[in-house]
Each structure stands twice: as structure tokens, then as C-alpha cells.
Amino acid sequence: MDGEIVAFGGGNPGVLSGGEGYAALPVPAVIAREGERAAQRFIEFFTANIRNPNTRMAYARAVYQFMAWAEERRLPLERLNPIFISVYIEQLQGHMAPPSVKQHLAAIRMLFDYLVIGQVVPHNPAASVRGPKHVVKKGKTPVLKASQARQLLDSIDTSSIVGLRDRAIIATMVYSFARVGAVVAMNKEDYFQNGKRWWLRLHEKGGKRHEVPAHHNAEAYLDAYLEAANSENWPKKTPLFRTISRERAITEARMTRTDVLRMVKRRAEDAGLPDTTCCHTFRATGITAYLENGGTIENAQAIAAHESPRTTKLYDRTSDEITLDEIERILI
């Protein structure tokens, strides 16, 4: 079993791929030496237990790094205890940010929980290990001012299908607070009419389906894009946002998150906006603009489909700027 290749979807052997797929990876020697049952349980942890592809990829990186560390020190599975896990976490803190260290510990802890349930190991050596303290009260996502977001939308040349599509994508993210993954996953049927209004159906993390009314600007931009793309004959379950061929014609292929990020970077540069602008910028920008105009955290949470209002508050930058009047209150 030592060195057996585990297939996580498609990809090149030995390389952890991005996006929706996973490359073939060997079962770590630390696991393989415990026999077929341990190897099978290890495989199941990634393929059957973790459904989100991004979480899978991140946890796979963390677990394989830890297993390589254990193998270098000739530590068999049964000898791994809280002391060794603590030493490993301490070493990570020397070159990783606290959130990354906490994610690595979470991956190791979850794997051992799964091995305990599968009766591969008697106890979880990571259960009692504490990660670094990390309290986040303000998000780091770069945010645009409302005027900058408008500048970006207005700067896009809409004389071609490419410009119309790009404007519609950015508007969808800004006006619905949608994650880029949910936007590129939309099919034609996910932009639909309900009564007199058009709605957006977003497929968010965890398999949640989330429906929000389309802002009138987003509706106008989507309609312009779909009209130019001659979408009336598109099947309902085909991609809404599609790639463009070298002949500058719309294709049947779905855009990926990477496609959208490249587009956003290019459009931001053309508009003279900060190079930190990314897809997530529009989620934070939309929420901030909404709150600045009298919206409530509770409603912003509902629109963004956040589980907790604390998550929504991380996107609230309405109090970021300290006014000169406040500074002048320092009378010395």
C-alpha cells in the first residue's frame, strides 16, 4: 500500500490542482504503513467527508505537509501525540500567519477525528492542542468607494460582447454581494422573472441556494449582455456567463473564477484603480455602499447569505475613515 496513488478527480499525478478538480496524490507513508484500512480511511476523508473543493484543496495541502514532517522525523502514526502536534504548530507559527496556522491545525484535527471514528487510531492527538490567538474585527478585503465602483463600470467599453459580459459580471457581484464562485456557477435559468421583477439565484457555499432581487442597474446590464449574446435559444441549464472565442464570439463554455479574476485585474488597471482590486472587492464594496446609505447589518447579512452578522461586519468599512474634525478634537 506504500506509495499507492489516490485519485482526487482529474489532474496530473503528484500535483494538487486548483478549481474543481484534484490531482492524483500518493498515500503518505505514515498512513500507508498502517495498512489498507488506514489508507482507505485517509482516502475517504478527502473524497467523501469534505464536499467543498476549496476546503479539500487547502486541507490536503496542510495534511500532506504535516505527514511529510512526521515522516522526516520517523514518527509512526501511533507515536503522534499532543506534544509532537504542538511542536509542529509552534514551528508553523515561525513562518505562517495565525489564520493559516489555525487552518493547518483544523485540518490535522479533522483528519484524526475521522481516523478515530474509523477505529484506525484510539484517540485524536490534536484534540487538546491550541492554535494561535487570532481575533478579527475588521476584514482585509480591499474596498472601493462607491464613486470608484461607478468609475469602473462606466470605463468598460460596451461596444462588444466582451465589454457587455464583463460589466454584467461585475454588476452582479456588486449589487447582489455575491461571491465570484456563485456568479460563475449561474445558469441561464438562475436569472429569472418573478412577477414584475427579475431575480438572481445564487448557489453559495455549502450547497445553499440563495435568491435575491436584481438591482435595476444589474438587470439593465444583464439584459444588454444577454440580448447581444442572442441568448433566447440558450437551454436553461447552460452557463450564464460564458467565455469568448478568439474570433470574439460567445462560446458554450462556462467562465471560471480565474477567468473572472484576470478580467477584474485588467479592467481595474484600465480604470486606474488600485491593483489590490479583486473579485471579493465587489462583495465588500456592495455591502459598504449599502450600509452607508442607511441599510442595516441584519439585511446586509440576509442579502450576502452570511450565517452570522459578525461575518457581515467584517465587510463594513463605513467607519474606516477618521475625519479631520475628529483629529482636531485633540487639543494640546
N, C-alpha and C positions, 0 to 999 in steps of 0.2 A: 504493500500500500504506500510505502515511502515514495514520494515524488509523483503520486498519481495526479493526473490533470483533472481539475474540476471546471466544468464549463458553466459560465455565467452568461448565457446568451451568446451573441456573436462577437467577434473581435479577433485580434491577433494573439497567439499564445504568449503568455508572460507579460502582457501589458494590460493594465487596468484602464478600460476605455471610459470615455465620458458619455454624456447624453443618456439614452435609454438602455444601452447595451453594456455588457461586461465581457471582458476577455477571459480566456482560459487561464487559470492560475493553479499552481501546484498546492496540494495539501501540505501545510507546514510540517516539517519533520517532527516537531514536538507533538503534534497531533497524530501524525501517521504511525508513530511508534506505538501508540496505544491500541492500535488495531482497527479493524473495519468499522466497528460500532462507533468509535470516536470520530473517525473520518466522515462517516455518514452523517453524524450529528452536526459536525462542523459545516458540511455542505448545506444541510437543511437550515442552519442558522441564517445563511445569506439568501438562499433561494426560496425558502418557504416562510420564514419568520419575518423578514424585513421586506415590506412591499414597496416602499418608496425608493426609486432608483438612485436618487441623490444621496439618501441616507445609506443605502447599500455601499455605494462607492466610497463614501467618507469612512464608514465603519470598516470596510475591507482594508483600506489603507492603514488605519490605526491598528487593527488586529495583526496584519502581516508584519508591521513594523515591530510590534511587541513580541511576536513569535520569533522573529529574527534575533531580537535582543536576547531572548531566553535561550535560543539555540547557541548563540555565541558563548554563553556562559555555561553551557552544558546542563541546563536546568530541565529535568523531565517534568511532565505535567503534574505528577503527584507531589513534587517538591515546591511548586509555586505556592507561596503563602503571602499573607498581607505585608510582610517585611520586604519581600522582593518586589511586590507591586508598588509599594511606597517608594522604594529606591528608584524604580523606573520612572514614576511620576515626578519625583524630585529632579531627575535628570532632564526630563522633558521641559520642566519649568525654566531650565537654564537657557533654552533657545526657542521656546514657543510662547505665544501669548496665552493668558489664562483661559480664554474661551476654547482655544484649540486643545489645551491640556485637558480641560473638562470633557471635551468631546471624546478624546482618546480614552479617558478613564471610563466614560459611559459605554463605549464600545466593548472594552475589555470586560466590564461588569456584566453587560448584557450577554456576551458570549458565554461566560462562566455560569450565569443563571441558566442558560439553555443547556449547557453540559450537565449541570446538576439535575435538572428536571429529567434529562435523558439518562441519568444514572451513570454518566461517564466519570464524574468526579464527585466526591462526597459532600463538598462544600464549596462556596464561592470565595476565593482568596481576596477578591477585590471588593467584597461587600462592605467591609469596615474601613476601607481606605478613603480618606477625604481628599477632594481636589482643592485647587487654589480658590480663595475667595474672589468672587468677581461680581460686583453689583453694577448693573447698567441702568442708569436713569435717563440717558439721552442716547438716541441712536446715532450711528456714524454714517448713515446713508447720505450722500451729498444731495442737497435740495436746491431746486431752482426757485427763484422768485416767480410770482405769477406773470410778471412782465417778461421774464426770460423764457418761460414756457410758451407764452404767446409769440415771442420773437422767433422761437424755434419752429413752431407750427407755421408761422407766416413766411419763414425763409425757404420753405420747401417748394421747389419748382413742381407745380402740379400739371404741367403741360403733357406729362407722360404717365403711363400706368404705374411706373415705379414710384414717382412722387405721390400719386394719389394713394397708393397702398401704404407707403411709409407714413404719411400724415395720418391715415386711418389707424394704423397700429399704435402710434404714439398717443393719439387722442383717446383710444380705447384704454390704454394704461393710465393716462392722466385722469380721465373723467369717471372711471369705474374703480380706481385704486387696485387694479388687477395686477397680479404677478405675471411676469412675461411667460412663464410656463403655462399658465391658464389661458393666456391670449393665443399663443401659437397652437394650443390644443383645440381651439374653437373650430367647429364645423359650420357649414353654411346655415344649418338649422339652429345654431346657437345664437344667431341674430334674428329675432323673430318678432312678429307683431302680436300684441296682446291688447285688445280694444283699440284705442286710438294711439297708443304709444308703442314704440319699438323697445325691445328689451335685449339684454345680453345675458347669456347663460355661460357661466364660468365653471370650469371643473378644477377646483382647488385641491390643495394637498389633502391627503387622507381620504381621497375619493369623494369629497364633499362637492355637491352641486349647488351652485350659488347663482341666483338670478337678481339682476339689478336693472332698473330702467335706464335706457340710453340717454345721456345728456344730449340736448338738442344739437350741440356742436359735433359731438361724436356721431350722432345719427346722420348729420349732413355729410360728414367726411366719409363715413362708411357707405352711404348711398352713392356718393360720387365715385368711389373706388369700384363698387360692385357694378355700377352702370357701365363704367369704362371697360371693365373686365368681361362684359357680356355674360354675367353670372346667372341669368334667368334659367339656363339649361343645366346648371350645375346640380348634381344629385345632392340631397340634403346632408348626407353623411360624409361629404368630401371637405377637404380643408377650406377654411375661410380665407386665411392669409397664405398665399402661395408664392413660390419662387418665380423668378423671371429668367427666361432663357437668354442665350447670347444674342438672339435675334430680337430681344426686348419684347418678347411675348409672354403672356401669363402661362404658367405650366400647371400640371395637376399635383405637383409635389408640395408638401407642407413645409413652411419655413421652420427652422429650428431656433432655439434660444440663442445659439451662437450667431446665426444669420441676423437676428434682430439686434444683438449687441453690436455687431460690426456696423450695421446700419445706423444705430443710435450714435456711435462714436463718430462716424463720418458726418452725419447731419449736425451734431453738436459742434464739431470743428468748423464746418461751413458757416454756422451761425455765430461763431465767435464765442461760444460758451465754454465753461471750464472743461478740461479734459477728464475730470473725475466723473462727468455725467455718464450714467449707466442706466440700464433698464429699470432697476429698482428706484432710481431717482424719481421717476414719474409717480410711483406709488406714494412716496413721501411728499412730493410736491403737491399732488392732488389733495392729500389729507390736510396738509398745512394750509393750502388755499381755502379749503372748506371750513376749517376752524377759524381762520382769520375773518371769514365772512359770517360768523355767528353760528356755525354748526356746532353740534355737541360731540363730545368724545363717544358717548353711547351710540349715536347714529353713525359716526365715522367707523366705529367698531363693527357695526352691522354691515355697512357697505363694504368694508375691507374683509369681512368674514374672519375676523380675529377671534380667537377663543377668549381672550382676556383683554380688558381695557388697558391694562398695563402695557401690552404689546403695542396697542394703538398709540399710546402716549409717547412711545419711543420715536414715532414719526412726526410728532407735533413740535414744530420749530417756531411756533408763534412768539415764544419768549426768548429767542436766541439773541436778538439784537438789544444791547443796552443803549438806551437813548442818552444823548448829551445832557439832557435835563437831569437825568438821574446821576450822572457823573458829577455835575455841578453842585449836587447836594453835599459833596464832600467839602465842607467849609473849614479850611485850616489856615 
